[in-house]
């Protein structure tokens, strides 16, 4: 058994390339080693900014022998008078055997000639060169390039290759690069050291690079960076602002990491904290430091109560040059913050209401007018929402004012430079100009949630405006004729649909989306006559889109798939689902809890059985009362009367419109499950499909009422287990 090493040495790779390439490499190596019949142990793929690495433990020195039986021509064609014909001779030659080695075997189609062929496994060092070249050539990524006069394409120019099987160099030439590269045992350390590093053996690779300061193992490098950040932040009594995407990028930007602490001129703390944090994180890849007891005010106009005038930087240079690197980073950051300070000053010299008018000069999307046109459509939807949600007058006034001003910052200098701050900076500008805090907060919150796991609007005005913004996007882009498909969703319509539902769920608002979309699509057909919108068709398509979003969201929060289908699947009428989206989430959560406690199993067994038999009857699904369809005089056994008692107790609950009805219905079904089960099983059970047609119909109606009442909670036929 041997250790195999492949190192693809390059110019500095984009930070996201490794995260895309490493899973590809691991999959290809695992697949191809199996196809080559080379057994192996653990496959480890890692990277630094200048290399992609594959380490394979316990690799077989040669491929396993392969013995196979090949079927040849029919015996009658292969032999004439026991003498091999040309057909037999040719088949034997192709198999590498003499004709006398062939065997005759009977098959269902008669006798045929067979050959046992033994293919000796080739040494690994002979098999790997071609495979390595294939791995390099098959890697996929964005923005691939050519270099020099060669035709080879890769994310960045390849400068060296290390290919070892234990201490032995695997002979291969990387053609198509300029210059052509041959595999060797020479790697590189940190660029600033410049000297080649001899790799004595594949086993010693990681340690050899560690000796020259390169943390080649990505996970170990990430842990090293994490510890350094946590230690520095603790010493400063601060909380580091290092989200996952920044941390992953830092890990892939350095190979010899060490931490630097830099200072920020305290005068820049007059800027909003989000401005400083955005400049540091997104533009400079620094880690901002928040005060441990920082005030959490999203509309704070400065950072003095939230940020330390310090930052952390993960460097990749020489430790002895720390002071020089620190001063360089501080100068760069100072220049960026000075720009931000200037942008704020320019923006504050123009009233937000005046910026709103500038939106007329910016196109939203082809065929959909300007950003000002979009704002006016959002205003119309806001009016519709505050009416349908029956918002109080103060909230309605604030929501309408926020809708009027919600996009003013899109033409500001600050958002032009830092698009990530849209909404945030707009809200702060409005507050500074004297707008009510509720209006400013709604403008900030209407972008929430920005993605999966993001915060949701807390204020009612902000939530209404966020709903209007997402509805406008869905209505306009769908009217335009564009749809999300596969991984393509340039307008983030799926995210908009998810956000719409998440907001309704979090607020518990009972909004009839069906009625709203009917009104909105009719208006959109008038607003966008050039698209010849069919209001009914557009509303139906958006409803189905939102059903799919609901299904996806319910699964994302951990709801079992069968419960999701029971609540929001195709068997559930879209009118039931979207006339009150919060209702669907409530029912799904209840089913999850019932499954957790074990209550669901007993109820499900009875209801599912009842529903199957009820299909043999003709009771409509909307009948919830047994009074007019069940005749107690036709009862023959006590279990029928006991079932009727349960159904009569459930009737007022199933007809109730309060939010408590579902839990009460679940309790009623659970408590009555024994009586319901006795209808089917036990000494007093009945035969539903009796010959007496009147009795049969009466029993089917009993079961139909049970099915219908339980259906108020969910479609139990979709629940498994």
Number of C-alpha atoms within 10 A of each C-alpha: 14 19 21 27 24 22 25 19 23 20 15 18 21 17 17 16 19 23 16 14 17 19 12 16 24 17 12 17 19 16 11 16 19 13 11 17 17 22 18 19 13 11 17 16 23 21 26 25 22 25 24 22 20 19 21 21 18 15 22 19 18 19 21 16 12 11 11 11 11 12 15 21 15 20 21 14 15 23 17 10 7 9 11 18 16 13 16 24 18 17 23 22 12 10 19 14 17 15 20 11 10 20 14 15 13 11 9 5 7 10 14 18 22 21 21 16 15 14 14 12 16 16 14 21 16 13 17 21 17 12 16 18 14 13 15 15 13 13 16 15 14 11 11 12 12 17 16 11 10 13 13 20 18 22 20 19 20 24 19 22 23 22 30 27 22 18 18 15 17 25 15 18 16 20 14 16 20 17 14 14 16 16 20 20 24 16 21 22 22 20 14 9 12 9 13 13 15 15 22 15 19 25 20 14 19 15 14 20 20 16 11 15 16 21 24 26 18 19 13 12 21 19 12 16 20 14 12 18 22 14 12 19 23 13 8 15 15 20 21 19 19 19 10 9 11 16 19 16 15 23 24 24 22 26 27 22 24 18 18 20 19 19 17 17 12 12 9 20 21 13 18 23 23 20 23 23 21 18 18 21 20 14 12 15 19 27 26 25 23 25 18 16 11 15 14 9 9 16 22 19 19 18 23 20 16 20 24 23 20 18 24 24 23 21 21 18 18 15 15 8 9 16 13 11 19 18 13 13 20 19 14 12 22 16 12 17 21 13 14 21 18 14 17 20 13 13 19 16 8 11 13 22 12 11 18 21 14 17 21 16 12 14 15 16 13 8 14 18 15 18 23 22 17 22 24 15 24 25 24 18 25 28 19 16 21 22 12 15 14 11 16 10 10 10 18 21 16 23 30 23 22 29 30 21 25 32 24 27 27 22 20 25 18 25 20 14 12 17 15 15 18 22 25 23 28 25 31 22 22 27 19 15 13 9 16 14 16 21 27 30 26 31 34 26 28 28 24 23 20 14 14 11 7 10 12 21 25 15 18 19 31 28 25 30 32 31 27 26 24 23 23 24 19 22 18 21 17 18 25 18 10 14 17 15 8 6 6 9 13 11 14 14 20 19 16 26 23 20 25 24 21 21 22 20 18 14 16 15 14 16 19 19 20 20 14 17 21 16 16 21 23 16 15 22 17 13 15 16 10 12 15 12 21 13 20 14 12 21 24 16 13 21 19 14 17 23 21 18 20 25 17 16 20 22 16 11 8 10 18 17 17 18 24 28 23 23 32 27 20 12 12 15 10 17 13 16 23 24 17 19 25 22 22 22 24 18 22 22 16 17 26 17 13 18 15 11 10 11 18 21 16 17 24 22 17 23 25 20 16 23 22 14 17 23 14 13 16 11 18 12 12 12 17 25 20 21 12 8 18 19 17 13 9 14 15 12 12 15 22 22 16 17 22 23 16 18 25 16 15 25 20 15 21 22 13 12 10 9 11 11 18 23 17 14 22 21 16 18 27 18 14 20 20 16 20 28 20 19 25 17 13 10 9 13 16 19 12 19 14 12 9 9 10 12 20 17 23 22 27 25 25 24 30 30 30 29 28 23 26 25 21 19 23 24 25 24 20 17 21 14 7
